[in-house]
Amino acid sequence: MSENKVQLEIFEGPLDLLLYLVKKEEVDIYEVNLTKIATQFIDYVQLMKELDLDIAGEFLVMAATLMYIKSRELLPKNQQMDLPEEEEEEDPRWELIRQLVEYKKFKDAAARLQERELIQEQIYARIPGRPEFTVETTNAKPEVSIFDLVNAVSGILKRYNQRPQTRDVFEDKWTVSEKIELLASLLQERKRMRFSEVFEKIENRSEAIVTFLALLELIRLKQLRVEQSEPFAEIEISAAAPAPPPIPGAENAVSAEPTEPSPA
């Protein structure tokens, strides 16, 4: 599937994925079972590699760190006590939890700043005339991350794993470009649909992966909007709203201070 590979910028890093998995487990960061999280993290990394997503090296480093922590915790208690003193002093588990706590503080602060930015965008300077458009106001919904999308498609792909295997070999009939056109026309008809509905008529795993890559490409191009009513809820897909028209006279709404006449 190398010809169908999509160059997708994943702004979320390994700590984002860890926080996502902690929220999914609905536990406090200090009480998280890193052994269980390590298995889930590696499953996500393997799935992203299967989907031909470009994964930064930090994900692989984090996977190795989690596997090391998991191997330590699986040791019998008497063998854990025999670890070198320097390893006991620098417990990688607590160091990782400390990083998660600090990272979460920055994420929460960034989210609050983004909320203030959205509020500020609804405030306009007083200018001559009245804008001829109305701003659509909607309730803020949880942001859909790349990990939400990977989690959703993971459930779709598991359906094909449960189907009985046959010896028939089917040729890939779809490309990412073709699926992009199909999804664009489908959303023009439906306007809005659930994530699972996109894959209802998919015949095999290969076509499902191509469809998912096409979906990611449309999201990257800001042609689609993905939303959730609440965290980990069903993902809803709709066509992205067009940009609002410019406010008449906004380009002339600069400083109103009078200028001093030039000396004669």
C-alpha positions as CSV (number, residue, x, y, z in Angstrom):
1,M,0.0,0.0,0.0
2,S,3.0,2.3,-0.3
3,E,1.4,4.1,-3.3
4,N,-1.6,5.0,-1.1
5,K,0.5,6.4,1.8
6,V,-0.8,9.7,3.2
7,Q,1.7,12.2,4.6
8,L,-0.3,13.2,7.7
9,E,1.1,15.6,10.2
10,I,0.5,14.1,13.7
11,F,0.9,17.0,16.0
12,E,0.0,14.8,19.0
13,G,3.1,13.0,20.5
14,P,3.6,10.0,22.7
15,L,2.6,11.8,25.8
16,D,-0.7,12.8,24.2
17,L,-1.4,9.1,23.4
18,L,-0.6,8.2,27.0
19,L,-3.0,10.8,28.3
20,Y,-5.6,9.6,25.9
21,L,-5.2,6.1,27.2
22,V,-5.4,7.2,30.8
23,K,-8.6,9.1,30.2
24,K,-10.0,6.1,28.4
25,E,-9.3,4.0,31.5
26,E,-11.0,6.6,33.7
27,V,-8.3,6.5,36.4
28,D,-6.1,9.0,38.1
29,I,-2.7,9.5,36.6
30,Y,-1.0,8.4,39.8
31,E,-3.1,5.2,39.9
32,V,-2.7,4.2,36.3
33,N,-1.6,0.6,35.6
34,L,1.4,1.2,33.3
35,T,1.6,-2.5,32.5
36,K,-1.8,-2.4,30.9
37,I,-1.2,1.0,29.3
38,A,2.1,-0.3,27.8
39,T,0.2,-3.1,25.9
40,Q,-2.4,-0.6,24.7
41,F,0.2,1.9,23.6
42,I,2.1,-0.7,21.6
43,D,-1.2,-1.8,20.0
44,Y,-1.9,1.8,18.9
45,V,1.7,2.2,17.5
46,Q,1.4,-1.0,15.5
47,L,-2.0,0.0,14.1
48,M,-0.7,3.4,13.1
49,K,2.2,1.7,11.3
50,E,-0.3,-0.7,9.6
51,L,-2.3,2.4,8.4
52,D,0.9,3.8,6.9
53,L,0.9,6.8,9.2
54,D,4.2,8.5,9.7
55,I,5.2,7.9,13.3
56,A,7.9,10.0,14.9
57,G,10.8,8.2,16.6
58,E,9.5,9.5,20.0
59,F,6.7,7.0,19.8
60,L,9.1,4.1,19.5
61,V,11.3,5.5,22.3
62,M,8.2,5.7,24.5
63,A,7.1,2.2,23.5
64,A,10.6,0.9,24.6
65,T,10.4,2.8,27.9
66,L,6.9,1.3,28.6
67,M,8.1,-2.2,27.8
68,Y,11.0,-1.7,30.2
69,I,8.7,-0.5,32.9
70,K,6.3,-3.5,32.2
71,S,9.2,-6.0,32.4
72,R,10.3,-4.5,35.8
73,E,6.8,-4.7,37.2
74,L,6.3,-8.3,36.1
75,L,9.4,-9.4,37.9
76,P,8.9,-11.3,41.2
77,K,9.1,-9.1,44.3
78,N,12.4,-10.7,45.5
79,Q,14.0,-10.0,42.1
80,Q,12.8,-6.4,42.1
81,M,14.6,-5.9,45.4
82,D,17.8,-7.1,43.8
83,L,17.9,-4.3,41.3
84,P,21.0,-2.0,41.4
85,E,20.7,1.0,43.7
86,E,20.9,3.6,40.9
87,E,17.9,1.9,39.2
88,E,15.9,2.0,42.4
89,E,16.7,5.7,42.9
90,E,15.6,6.6,39.3
91,D,12.4,4.6,39.0
92,P,11.3,5.1,35.3
93,R,7.6,4.6,36.3
94,W,7.5,7.7,38.6
95,E,9.6,9.7,36.2
96,L,7.1,9.0,33.4
97,I,4.1,9.8,35.7
98,R,5.8,13.1,36.6
99,Q,6.2,13.9,32.9
100,L,2.5,13.1,32.3
101,V,1.4,15.4,35.2
102,E,3.5,18.3,33.9
103,Y,2.4,17.8,30.3
104,K,-1.3,17.6,31.4
105,K,-0.9,21.0,33.1
106,F,0.4,22.6,29.9
107,K,-2.4,20.9,27.9
108,D,-5.1,22.2,30.2
109,A,-3.6,25.7,30.1
110,A,-3.5,25.6,26.3
111,A,-7.1,24.5,26.2
112,R,-8.2,27.4,28.4
113,L,-6.3,29.9,26.2
114,Q,-8.0,28.4,23.2
115,E,-11.4,28.9,24.8
116,R,-10.5,32.6,25.4
117,E,-9.4,32.9,21.8
118,L,-12.7,31.5,20.5
119,I,-14.6,34.0,22.7
120,Q,-12.4,36.9,21.5
121,E,-13.1,35.9,17.9
122,Q,-16.8,36.8,18.5
123,I,-15.9,40.4,19.4
124,Y,-15.7,42.8,16.6
125,A,-14.4,46.4,16.4
126,R,-17.0,49.1,15.9
127,I,-16.9,50.0,12.2
128,P,-19.2,51.8,9.8
129,G,-22.1,49.7,8.6
130,R,-23.3,46.4,9.9
131,P,-21.9,43.0,8.9
132,E,-24.2,41.1,6.5
133,F,-23.6,37.7,7.9
134,T,-24.5,35.9,11.1
135,V,-22.0,33.8,13.1
136,E,-23.1,30.3,13.8
137,T,-22.9,29.6,17.5
138,T,-22.6,26.0,18.7
139,N,-21.8,24.4,22.0
140,A,-18.2,23.5,22.4
141,K,-17.6,19.8,21.8
142,P,-14.6,17.7,22.7
143,E,-11.8,17.9,20.2
144,V,-11.4,14.8,18.1
145,S,-7.7,13.7,18.0
146,I,-5.9,11.4,15.7
147,F,-6.1,8.8,18.5
148,D,-9.9,9.0,18.6
149,L,-9.9,8.3,14.9
150,V,-7.4,5.4,15.2
151,N,-9.5,4.0,18.0
152,A,-12.6,4.2,15.9
153,V,-11.1,2.5,12.9
154,S,-9.5,-0.1,15.1
155,G,-13.0,-1.3,16.0
156,I,-13.9,-1.4,12.3
157,L,-10.8,-3.5,11.4
158,K,-11.5,-6.0,14.1
159,R,-14.7,-7.0,12.3
160,Y,-12.7,-8.2,9.4
161,N,-10.3,-10.1,11.7
162,Q,-13.4,-12.1,13.0
163,R,-14.6,-13.1,9.5
164,P,-13.6,-16.6,8.3
165,Q,-10.5,-16.5,6.2
166,T,-10.8,-17.6,2.6
167,R,-8.1,-18.5,0.0
168,D,-9.5,-16.2,-2.6
169,V,-7.2,-13.2,-3.4
170,F,-8.9,-10.0,-4.3
171,E,-7.2,-7.2,-6.1
172,D,-7.2,-3.7,-4.5
173,K,-9.9,-1.9,-6.4
174,W,-9.6,1.5,-4.7
175,T,-7.0,4.2,-4.4
176,V,-7.0,7.1,-1.8
177,S,-7.8,9.6,-4.6
178,E,-10.9,7.6,-5.6
179,K,-12.1,7.3,-2.1
180,I,-11.6,11.0,-1.5
181,E,-13.9,11.8,-4.4
182,L,-16.4,9.2,-3.2
183,L,-16.4,10.6,0.4
184,A,-16.8,14.2,-0.9
185,S,-19.8,13.3,-3.0
186,L,-21.3,11.2,-0.3
187,L,-21.1,14.1,2.2
188,Q,-22.7,16.5,-0.3
189,E,-25.7,14.1,-0.3
190,R,-25.8,13.2,3.3
191,K,-24.4,16.4,4.9
192,R,-23.7,14.6,8.1
193,M,-23.0,11.0,9.0
194,R,-21.5,8.8,11.7
195,F,-18.0,7.4,11.4
196,S,-19.3,3.8,11.3
197,E,-21.7,4.6,8.4
198,V,-18.7,5.5,6.2
199,F,-17.5,1.8,6.5
200,E,-20.9,0.1,6.3
201,K,-20.5,-1.1,2.7
202,I,-16.8,-1.8,2.8
203,E,-16.0,-5.3,1.6
204,N,-12.6,-6.0,3.0
205,R,-9.8,-4.8,5.3
206,S,-7.7,-3.3,2.5
207,E,-10.6,-1.1,1.3
208,A,-11.3,0.0,4.9
209,I,-7.7,1.2,5.3
210,V,-7.8,3.1,2.0
211,T,-11.1,4.7,3.1
212,F,-9.6,5.7,6.4
213,L,-6.5,7.3,4.7
214,A,-8.8,9.2,2.4
215,L,-10.8,10.4,5.5
216,L,-7.6,11.6,7.1
217,E,-6.5,13.4,4.0
218,L,-9.8,15.3,3.8
219,I,-9.5,16.3,7.4
220,R,-5.9,17.5,6.8
221,L,-7.2,19.6,3.9
222,K,-9.9,21.0,6.2
223,Q,-12.6,19.7,3.9
224,L,-14.2,17.7,6.7
225,R,-15.2,18.4,10.3
226,V,-15.1,15.6,12.9
227,E,-16.9,16.0,16.2
228,Q,-18.0,14.1,19.3
229,S,-20.9,14.8,21.6
230,E,-18.7,13.7,24.5
231,P,-15.3,12.1,25.0
232,F,-15.0,8.7,23.4
233,A,-18.5,9.0,21.9
234,E,-19.4,8.1,18.3
235,I,-17.5,10.3,15.9
236,E,-19.7,12.4,13.6
237,I,-18.5,13.6,10.2
238,S,-19.7,16.6,8.2
239,A,-18.5,18.9,5.5
240,A,-16.4,21.8,6.8
241,A,-18.3,25.1,6.9
242,P,-17.0,27.7,4.4
243,A,-15.0,30.6,5.7
244,P,-17.2,33.7,6.6
245,P,-17.1,36.6,4.2
246,P,-14.9,39.6,5.1
247,I,-16.5,42.3,7.2
248,P,-17.2,45.4,5.0
249,G,-14.8,48.2,5.8
250,A,-12.7,46.0,8.1
251,E,-9.5,46.7,6.1
252,N,-10.1,50.4,6.7
253,A,-10.8,50.0,10.4
254,V,-7.4,51.1,11.6
255,S,-6.4,53.7,14.2
256,A,-8.8,56.6,14.3
257,E,-6.3,59.0,15.9
258,P,-6.2,62.3,13.9
259,T,-2.9,63.0,12.2
260,E,-1.1,66.3,12.8
261,P,-0.8,68.6,9.8
262,S,2.6,68.9,8.3
263,P,4.3,72.2,9.0
264,A,4.1,74.7,6.2
